[in-house]
Amino acid sequence: MRSSLGSTISPLFFVGVLFVSWYAGLRPGLLAAILSAAACDLIFAQELGHALVGADDLLRLAIFMIGAVFVSSVTLARHQAEAATLEAEKQLTITLKSIGDA
């Protein structure tokens, strides 16, 4: 008999995915989420080789993946905003120096 994934995906996996998403970005965060979901299914499956999931498990996995995608997307947007801010600061510095030279 196969046990369900419980009430939620392991919080340890979710925290791991959050850290990977926050520091590494979108693609590594998604990879970590996929590997975590697969690991949770394998860990909580009692029968060897039995990896089928029920409707409740699919819902929990979908919510887990949506959370990982959200965190990864927010992190990607933050990195892009920081890069745009640095570029704007460089342009402003160049403009102010050129005004001072004139």
C-alpha positions in Angstrom: 0.0 0.0 0.0 1.3 3.4 -0.9 1.1 6.3 1.5 0.1 9.7 0.3 2.4 12.6 0.4 0.7 13.8 3.6 -0.8 17.1 4.1 1.9 18.9 2.2 5.3 18.5 0.5 8.1 18.4 3.0 8.8 21.9 4.3 12.5 21.1 4.2 12.3 20.6 0.4 10.3 23.8 0.0 12.8 25.8 2.0 15.6 24.4 -0.1 13.7 25.4 -3.3 13.2 28.9 -1.9 16.9 29.3 -1.2 17.9 28.0 -4.6 15.4 30.2 -6.4 16.4 33.2 -4.4 20.1 33.0 -4.9 20.4 31.2 -8.2 17.4 32.3 -10.2 14.6 30.9 -12.3 16.1 27.9 -14.0 18.0 26.4 -11.1 14.9 27.1 -8.9 12.6 25.2 -11.3 15.1 22.3 -11.5 15.3 22.2 -7.7 11.5 22.1 -7.5 11.2 19.3 -10.0 13.9 17.3 -8.3 12.2 17.9 -4.9 8.8 16.9 -6.1 10.3 13.7 -7.5 12.2 13.0 -4.3 9.1 13.5 -2.2 7.2 11.1 -4.3 10.0 8.5 -4.1 10.5 9.0 -0.3 6.8 8.8 0.6 6.1 5.8 -1.8 6.2 2.6 0.2 6.3 0.1 -2.6 9.5 0.0 -4.7 9.0 1.3 -8.2 5.4 2.6 -7.4 5.5 6.3 -8.3 1.9 6.9 -9.3 0.2 9.8 -7.5 -3.4 10.3 -6.6 -5.5 13.4 -7.2 -4.7 14.9 -3.8 -1.0 14.4 -4.4 -1.2 16.0 -7.8 -2.9 19.0 -6.3 -0.2 19.3 -3.6 2.6 18.9 -6.2 0.9 21.6 -8.4 0.7 24.0 -5.5 4.4 23.3 -4.7 5.4 23.9 -8.3 3.4 27.1 -8.5 5.0 28.4 -5.4 8.5 27.6 -6.7 7.7 29.3 -10.1 6.4 32.4 -8.2 9.5 32.7 -6.1 11.8 32.1 -9.0 9.9 34.7 -11.1 10.1 37.3 -8.4 13.8 36.6 -8.0 14.3 37.0 -11.8 12.4 40.3 -11.7 14.5 41.5 -8.8 17.8 40.7 -10.6 16.6 42.5 -13.7 15.5 45.5 -11.7 18.9 45.6 -10.0 20.7 45.4 -13.3 18.5 48.2 -14.8 19.2 50.4 -11.7 22.9 49.9 -12.1 22.8 50.8 -15.8 20.7 53.9 -15.0 23.2 55.0 -12.4 26.1 54.5 -14.8 24.3 56.6 -17.4 23.5 59.3 -14.8 27.2 59.4 -13.7 28.4 59.7 -17.3 25.9 62.5 -18.0 26.8 64.5 -14.8 30.6 64.2 -15.6 30.0 65.4 -19.2 28.0 68.3 -17.9 30.9 69.1 -15.5 33.4 68.9 -18.3 31.4 71.4 -20.4 
